[in-house]
């Protein structure tokens, strides 16, 4: 059962509990997390009611019938281990929801402890940058730092870098991140769309140069377009910070989810890759829906064979 011997257990925070019949209860509302339990005896119903009121129990103090019910609920993934206390600064909602998403049995405490030790850099300017900074900080990332321009990597390297750029991504500027094996997420703000991704893991999947090469294959003038846009952006950086409020908020939230999912996967087993690994998530107005466009490693890039990338060396052996 969830937790160790002697631990208290309760229903996962945020899961609604409703009675759908005299001997049946539904825990959770979505098809992904919800479960119905039928054939409950009176003692079972009392136990469910107690758990629904956020009153945890110690399994070893229950009768065998109660322990069997808890085992059933545990297998359904709706129980969590209840800690004695919660840190005052801990984002309770994030802990509850992400522990449900990742299937963590401790209510998200280990996950938030992991996030608290991480450092993320957000490079760029504008509203979307502000929203990403605020969201990652609120989600428990210990150090979220804004960096303007091309910052050099020091001894205290970030766990991930978010690159927010107008118009086009500056692929050559990420060479230092690739060679230093630092994961980075590209976010490009255009006229009425935001491109989130790819999330680049050096040596494992496409980089920003790969995307430029793919686009050049489809449009031979793409390199000239990028060169002009980057030059103009360098001359007049403030003129490029034109953002629509709702779109910026959507793009920032989507980018933050990619970052959190990727970093959570370094601490927890069974966490899949974020949607932006090897892909761009393209959010457009007026509908605000995201379309996923996958990208592969370009054969002429060589990013997976760079001698300075540990992941690339491992794959070359």
Backbone torsions as a table, in degrees:
resi	resn	phi	psi	omega
1	UNK	NA	160.0	179.8
2	UNK	-49.9	131.2	173.7
3	UNK	85.9	-170.1	-178.0
4	UNK	-104.5	169.2	179.7
5	UNK	-58.6	131.3	179.0
6	UNK	92.5	-11.3	-178.7
7	UNK	-74.2	149.6	173.9
8	UNK	-83.9	146.5	177.8
9	UNK	-128.8	153.3	178.7
10	UNK	-152.5	175.7	174.6
11	UNK	-67.9	145.3	177.0
12	UNK	-58.7	136.5	178.9
13	UNK	-62.2	138.8	177.9
14	UNK	94.6	-10.4	178.3
15	UNK	-87.4	122.4	177.4
16	UNK	-74.2	148.2	-179.7
17	UNK	-126.4	116.7	-178.6
18	UNK	-131.5	145.3	178.3
19	UNK	-89.6	125.0	-178.3
20	UNK	-107.1	7.0	178.4
21	UNK	178.4	171.1	-178.5
22	UNK	-63.5	-24.5	-179.4
23	UNK	-128.6	25.9	-176.1
24	UNK	-140.2	139.6	-179.5
25	UNK	-133.3	147.2	173.0
26	UNK	-115.0	128.8	178.5
27	UNK	-115.6	120.5	-175.5
28	UNK	88.3	151.5	-174.8
29	UNK	-108.4	-31.6	-175.5
30	UNK	-83.3	154.2	176.6
31	UNK	-63.6	-23.5	-178.8
32	UNK	-74.6	-37.8	-174.1
33	UNK	-117.1	-13.2	-174.9
34	UNK	-76.6	152.3	178.1
35	UNK	-147.6	142.4	174.3
36	UNK	-111.1	139.4	177.8
37	UNK	-122.0	124.4	-177.4
38	UNK	-114.2	164.7	176.4
39	UNK	72.7	34.0	-178.1
40	UNK	-79.1	132.0	172.7
41	UNK	-78.9	172.2	-177.6
42	UNK	-59.7	-41.0	179.6
43	UNK	-65.9	-37.1	177.2
44	UNK	-63.7	-42.4	-179.4
45	UNK	-62.8	-39.6	178.6
46	UNK	-65.2	-39.0	179.0
47	UNK	-65.9	-43.9	177.6
48	UNK	-60.4	-43.6	-179.5
49	UNK	-61.6	-39.7	178.6
50	UNK	-63.7	-45.9	179.8
51	UNK	-63.5	-37.7	-179.5
52	UNK	-65.7	-21.7	177.9
53	UNK	-92.3	17.8	178.3
54	UNK	61.0	37.5	176.2
55	UNK	-111.4	97.4	-176.3
56	UNK	-68.0	164.0	-178.4
57	UNK	-132.0	161.2	172.8
58	UNK	-102.5	115.5	-174.7
59	UNK	-55.4	-36.4	-175.4
60	UNK	-68.4	-13.7	179.5
61	UNK	-94.1	-1.0	-178.4
62	UNK	-93.3	161.2	171.9
63	UNK	-69.2	160.3	-179.4
64	UNK	-52.7	-38.0	179.6
65	UNK	-63.0	-40.8	178.3
66	UNK	-66.6	-38.8	178.5
67	UNK	-66.1	-36.7	177.7
68	UNK	-65.0	-37.9	177.4
69	UNK	-64.6	-42.7	178.2
70	UNK	-62.8	-39.0	177.7
71	UNK	-62.4	-39.1	177.3
72	UNK	-63.5	-46.2	179.8
73	UNK	-66.2	-35.1	179.0
74	UNK	-65.0	-43.5	178.0
75	UNK	-64.4	-28.9	177.6
76	UNK	-78.2	-8.3	175.7
77	UNK	81.1	22.2	-176.3
78	UNK	-108.0	4.9	176.8
79	UNK	-107.1	155.4	174.1
80	UNK	-141.8	156.4	175.5
81	UNK	-77.1	134.6	-175.9
82	UNK	-102.2	119.6	179.6
83	UNK	-79.5	162.8	-179.1
84	UNK	-68.2	-31.0	-177.8
85	UNK	-155.3	163.3	178.6
86	UNK	-123.0	133.0	179.2
87	UNK	-59.3	143.5	-175.2
88	UNK	-60.6	-34.9	-176.2
89	UNK	-88.9	0.9	-175.6
90	UNK	-72.7	128.2	177.0
91	UNK	-73.9	96.8	-171.3
92	UNK	-61.1	-43.6	-179.5
93	UNK	-61.0	-42.8	178.7
94	UNK	-63.2	-42.5	179.4
95	UNK	-61.1	-45.0	-177.2
96	UNK	-65.1	-47.5	-174.8
97	UNK	-71.5	-45.3	-177.3
98	UNK	-70.5	-30.9	175.7
99	UNK	-66.6	-33.0	175.5
100	UNK	-68.7	-45.1	-179.1
101	UNK	-62.4	-45.1	-176.6
102	UNK	-87.6	-7.7	-178.5
103	UNK	72.5	29.6	-179.8
104	UNK	-76.6	132.0	-175.6
105	UNK	-81.6	-7.5	-172.6
106	UNK	-103.7	15.6	178.8
107	UNK	75.9	12.8	176.4
108	UNK	92.3	4.0	-176.7
109	UNK	-66.1	-42.5	178.1
110	UNK	-64.4	-39.8	179.7
111	UNK	-61.8	-45.7	-179.0
112	UNK	-68.9	-32.8	175.1
113	UNK	-63.8	-39.1	176.1
114	UNK	-64.1	-47.2	-179.5
115	UNK	-61.1	-36.5	-177.1
116	UNK	-62.7	-23.5	-179.7
117	UNK	-94.3	7.1	-175.9
118	UNK	-97.6	156.9	176.9
119	UNK	-129.4	125.6	179.9
120	UNK	-123.7	131.9	173.9
121	UNK	-100.8	138.8	174.5
122	UNK	-120.2	115.9	-175.8
123	UNK	-106.2	131.8	179.8
124	UNK	137.0	-167.1	179.7
125	UNK	-147.2	162.0	176.4
126	UNK	111.2	179.4	-175.3
127	UNK	-64.7	-40.5	-178.5
128	UNK	-62.3	-38.8	176.4
129	UNK	-61.6	-45.5	178.6
130	UNK	-58.2	-42.2	-178.0
131	UNK	-68.2	-38.9	177.9
132	UNK	-64.2	-44.9	178.7
133	UNK	-57.9	-47.7	-177.7
134	UNK	-66.6	-39.8	-177.6
135	UNK	-68.8	-45.9	-179.1
136	UNK	-65.8	-39.5	177.9
137	UNK	-64.8	-43.3	179.2
138	UNK	-66.1	-25.9	179.8
139	UNK	-84.0	1.2	173.2
140	UNK	103.9	2.6	176.1
141	UNK	-65.2	126.7	-170.8
142	UNK	-62.8	-46.1	-179.1
143	UNK	-129.0	116.4	175.9
144	UNK	-122.0	114.7	-170.4
145	UNK	-118.1	133.0	174.5
146	UNK	-86.6	132.5	178.0
147	UNK	-129.6	128.1	176.4
148	UNK	-102.3	133.0	179.1
149	UNK	84.6	-168.8	-179.0
150	UNK	-88.5	98.5	179.8
151	UNK	-84.4	146.5	177.0
152	UNK	-87.8	143.9	178.8
153	UNK	-77.3	125.9	178.0
154	UNK	-97.2	-161.7	179.6
155	UNK	-67.6	-34.3	179.7
156	UNK	-91.0	76.8	-174.5
157	UNK	-72.1	145.1	178.6
158	UNK	-71.8	156.4	174.3
159	UNK	-76.5	-24.7	177.9
160	UNK	-162.6	149.4	177.7
161	UNK	-120.9	132.0	173.3
162	UNK	-103.2	124.3	-177.7
163	UNK	-108.5	108.3	179.9
164	UNK	-104.0	118.2	-174.4
165	UNK	-136.2	146.7	176.1
166	UNK	-88.2	140.4	172.4
167	UNK	83.5	-71.0	-176.8
168	UNK	-142.3	159.0	175.3
169	UNK	-85.5	140.3	177.9
170	UNK	-92.5	88.0	-175.5
171	UNK	-61.1	-44.5	179.8
172	UNK	-59.1	-27.2	-179.3
173	UNK	-69.0	-15.9	-179.1
174	UNK	-93.4	1.6	-179.3
175	UNK	-57.0	-40.1	-178.9
176	UNK	-65.3	-33.9	178.0
177	UNK	-70.7	-40.8	179.4
178	UNK	-64.6	-46.9	-177.7
179	UNK	-68.1	-26.6	179.3
180	UNK	-90.9	2.9	178.4
181	UNK	60.6	43.4	177.6
182	UNK	-106.5	121.5	178.1
183	UNK	-65.0	145.2	179.9
184	UNK	-149.7	147.4	-179.5
185	UNK	-114.7	124.6	177.1
186	UNK	-89.1	135.0	173.2
187	UNK	-131.6	118.9	-177.5
188	UNK	-115.2	126.2	-179.7
189	UNK	-101.5	121.5	178.5
190	UNK	-117.1	-169.7	-171.5
191	UNK	-53.6	-54.2	-178.0
192	UNK	-137.3	32.6	178.3
193	UNK	-154.2	157.2	174.4
194	UNK	-127.0	130.7	177.3
195	UNK	-104.8	115.8	178.4
196	UNK	-104.7	115.5	-178.2
197	UNK	114.2	168.7	4.7
198	UNK	-79.2	159.0	168.4
199	UNK	-88.5	111.3	-171.2
200	UNK	-93.3	123.4	170.3
201	UNK	-110.5	104.6	-173.0
202	UNK	-50.3	129.7	179.4
203	UNK	86.5	-2.6	-176.7
204	UNK	-141.8	85.9	-179.6
205	UNK	106.4	176.4	-174.5
206	UNK	-71.4	149.3	173.7
207	UNK	-107.2	-176.5	-178.6
208	UNK	-70.0	-29.2	174.4
209	UNK	-65.6	-37.4	176.9
210	UNK	-57.2	-44.5	-179.5
211	UNK	-64.0	-40.6	177.4
212	UNK	-62.2	-39.8	179.4
213	UNK	-67.8	-40.9	175.9
214	UNK	-60.9	-43.1	-179.2
215	UNK	-67.9	-33.9	177.1
216	UNK	-66.3	-36.5	176.3
217	UNK	-60.1	-33.8	-178.5
218	UNK	-88.2	-27.5	-175.8
219	UNK	-141.8	103.3	-174.1
220	UNK	-62.6	-19.8	-178.8
221	UNK	-93.5	3.7	-178.3
222	UNK	-56.7	-44.6	179.2
223	UNK	-58.8	-38.4	178.7
224	UNK	-67.0	-38.9	178.0
225	UNK	-61.6	-47.3	-179.3
226	UNK	-62.2	-43.4	-179.0
227	UNK	-59.3	-44.4	-179.7
228	UNK	-66.7	-42.4	-178.4
229	UNK	-66.1	-41.2	179.2
230	UNK	-66.2	-38.7	178.8
231	UNK	-65.2	-43.0	179.5
232	UNK	-66.8	-38.6	178.6
233	UNK	-64.6	-35.3	178.2
234	UNK	-68.0	-35.7	-178.8
235	UNK	-75.9	-37.7	-175.3
236	UNK	-133.1	70.4	-175.4
237	UNK	-63.3	-37.2	-176.9
238	UNK	-67.2	-29.9	-177.1
239	UNK	-68.4	-17.3	-177.0
240	UNK	-90.8	-7.7	-176.6
241	UNK	-85.9	62.9	177.3
242	UNK	-109.5	110.6	-174.4
243	UNK	-130.6	142.1	174.2
244	UNK	-89.7	136.4	-169.1
245	UNK	-60.4	-54.4	-176.4
246	UNK	-64.9	-40.6	-179.7
247	UNK	-65.0	-39.9	178.0
248	UNK	-63.1	-40.4	178.9
249	UNK	-64.8	-43.3	177.5
250	UNK	-61.4	-47.2	-178.9
251	UNK	-62.5	-40.3	179.6
252	UNK	-65.5	-43.3	179.0
253	UNK	-63.5	-42.0	179.2
254	UNK	-65.0	-41.4	177.9
255	UNK	-63.8	-42.5	-179.4
256	UNK	-62.8	-39.1	178.4
257	UNK	-62.4	-39.6	178.1
258	UNK	-62.8	-43.2	-179.5
259	UNK	-63.6	-48.0	-177.0
260	UNK	-64.1	-43.5	-179.8
261	UNK	-62.2	-43.2	-179.8
262	UNK	-64.2	-47.7	-177.3
263	UNK	-70.3	-34.9	176.2
264	UNK	-61.7	-34.6	-179.4
265	UNK	-65.0	-18.0	177.4
266	UNK	-79.2	-15.7	-177.5
267	UNK	-109.9	-25.9	-174.1
268	UNK	-119.3	140.8	174.6
269	UNK	-76.9	148.4	173.8
270	UNK	83.8	4.8	177.7
271	UNK	-86.2	120.4	-178.6
272	UNK	-74.7	168.2	179.7
273	UNK	-68.9	150.7	176.4
274	UNK	-67.5	159.4	-176.5
275	UNK	-61.5	-25.4	-177.0
276	UNK	-85.0	-0.6	172.9
277	UNK	-67.0	116.7	179.5
278	UNK	67.4	24.8	-177.5
279	UNK	-157.2	160.5	168.9
280	UNK	-110.1	140.9	175.7
281	UNK	-106.4	113.5	-169.3
282	UNK	-107.3	112.1	-178.6
283	UNK	-104.9	124.8	-175.6
284	UNK	-125.7	153.6	171.1
285	UNK	-91.3	150.3	9.3
286	UNK	-93.0	-7.4	-172.0
287	UNK	-79.9	-25.2	178.4
288	UNK	73.1	14.8	179.4
289	UNK	-88.6	150.9	-179.0
290	UNK	-102.6	130.3	174.0
291	UNK	-109.5	134.5	-179.2
292	UNK	-96.6	125.6	178.2
293	UNK	-116.4	109.8	-179.2
294	UNK	-76.4	149.7	177.7
295	UNK	-132.3	146.3	176.5
296	UNK	-108.2	168.9	173.9
297	UNK	-66.5	131.9	179.3
298	UNK	-81.9	134.1	-175.9
299	UNK	-63.5	-21.1	-179.5
300	UNK	-94.3	-1.5	-175.8
301	UNK	-79.4	-51.0	-178.4
302	UNK	81.4	10.8	-176.1
303	UNK	-67.4	-25.6	178.9
304	UNK	-85.2	1.6	179.2
305	UNK	-119.6	12.0	-178.6
306	UNK	-66.7	131.8	-177.7
307	UNK	-66.7	-19.9	-178.2
308	UNK	-89.4	2.2	-176.5
309	UNK	-107.6	113.8	-177.6
310	UNK	-55.6	-42.6	-179.8
311	UNK	-62.9	-36.9	-180.0
312	UNK	-68.4	-39.3	-179.6
313	UNK	-62.8	-40.5	-177.6
314	UNK	-64.0	-34.4	-178.4
315	UNK	-80.4	-19.4	-178.9
316	UNK	-83.9	-17.1	-177.6
317	UNK	-75.8	NA	NA
